[in-house]
Amino acid sequence: MVLEREASTAGTPRIGIVIPTLNEASTLPALLERLGRPLDAEQARETFDHPDVPDEIVVVDGGSHDETRELASRAGVAVIRGHRGRGAQLARGASALSTDVLLFLHSDTTPDAGALEVLRDAYRDESVQWSAMAQYIAARGTAYRWIERASNGRARRGRVFGDCGLAMRKEVYARVGGFADLPIFEDVELAARLRRLAPVQWLAGARLSVSPRRWEREGQVRCTLRNWTLRMAFWLGVSPAQLARCYPPHSEADAKE
């Protein structure tokens, strides 16, 4: 069973969310519950019409070996299966949604309470073409605060990565050509095309909680320097396929793909 809200009242933009996954059984349930889709799908009906939950959600799985797809189905969320590759996964998800606004979320990023309501209100203004949210890393430490500051500074300038709540009108997504089939930096590449169309709308009142799991596993300095180096190489024209080989997977199960 896939839960979808009835058409919204005139003037209220409908929000659809695309979540790409690969072995994310440990993170996906918490995100879906926050989005009004708990694993017991019947419970979702109690909050389904709240403005702070999306109208549609699609999980696009890249070949998980764990219970990712089963958990999404239990929550009443549409599941699309396909080959691994975040750019291609995001593109398939976007094509499956019928909403006015598309929001792309990683499974380990969770909107704060009220964030989707802020997003919905922003897109009532027809001049808003695409947007980004403020992020914070769900961990203590000065280094994390500096990482957040750098990330949010980039997002304000339109360099919006996948963990910054990249969203846009569906018609705008189609106009710029959607996500390219890239294994890494598909978000950076799309944001570059969006910047040429219109300035980003910075939604400071809509925050995303980002998991610190990669920094905790790899080390804050090592992980951050690696990310900066890969981004610089991408901007200098190094092949995304080559760069993806330098970006470690989240788990051993992913590495075996």
DALINPE-V256908 format. One record per backbone hydrogen bond with DSSP energy under -0.5 kcal/mol. CO is the residue of the C=O (numbers start at 1). NH is the residue of the N-H. If there is no record, write none. Layout:
<<CO	NH> <CO	NH>>
This chain:
<<1	3> <9	12> <11	13> <14	100> <14	101> <15	55> <15	56> <16	103> <17	58> <18	105> <19	60> <20	107> <21	62> <24	27> <24	28> <25	29> <27	31> <28	32> <29	33> <30	34> <31	35> <32	37> <33	36> <39	41> <40	43> <40	44> <41	44> <42	45> <43	46> <44	47> <44	48> <47	50> <50	53> <55	5> <56	17> <57	78> <58	19> <58	60> <59	61> <59	80> <60	21> <61	82> <67	71> <68	72> <69	73> <70	74> <71	75> <72	77> <73	76> <74	41> <76	3> <78	59> <80	61> <85	89> <86	90> <87	91> <88	92> <89	93> <90	94> <91	95> <92	96> <93	96> <93	97> <94	97> <100	170> <101	16> <102	168> <103	18> <103	105> <105	20> <106	109> <108	211> <110	209> <112	115> <114	118> <115	119> <116	120> <117	121> <118	122> <119	123> <121	124> <122	125> <124	126> <125	128> <127	129> <129	169> <130	201> <131	167> <132	203> <134	208> <136	210> <137	139> <141	145> <142	146> <143	147> <144	148> <145	149> <146	150> <147	151> <148	152> <149	153> <150	154> <151	155> <152	156> <153	157> <154	157> <154	159> <155	158> <158	160> <159	161> <161	164> <162	165> <164	133> <166	104> <167	131> <168	102> <169	173> <170	174> <171	175> <172	176> <173	177> <173	178> <174	177> <180	182> <182	87> <185	189> <186	190> <187	191> <188	192> <189	193> <190	194> <191	195> <192	196> <193	197> <194	197> <194	198> <200	202> <201	132> <201	203> <202	204> <203	134> <203	206> <205	207> <206	134> <207	112> <208	136> <208	210> <209	110> <210	138> <212	216> <213	217> <214	218> <215	219> <219	223> <220	224> <221	225> <222	226> <223	227> <224	228> <225	229> <226	230> <227	231> <228	232> <229	233> <230	234> <231	235> <232	236> <233	238> <234	237> <239	243> <240	244> <241	245> <242	245> <243	246> <244	247> <246	248> <251	255> <252	256> <254	257>>
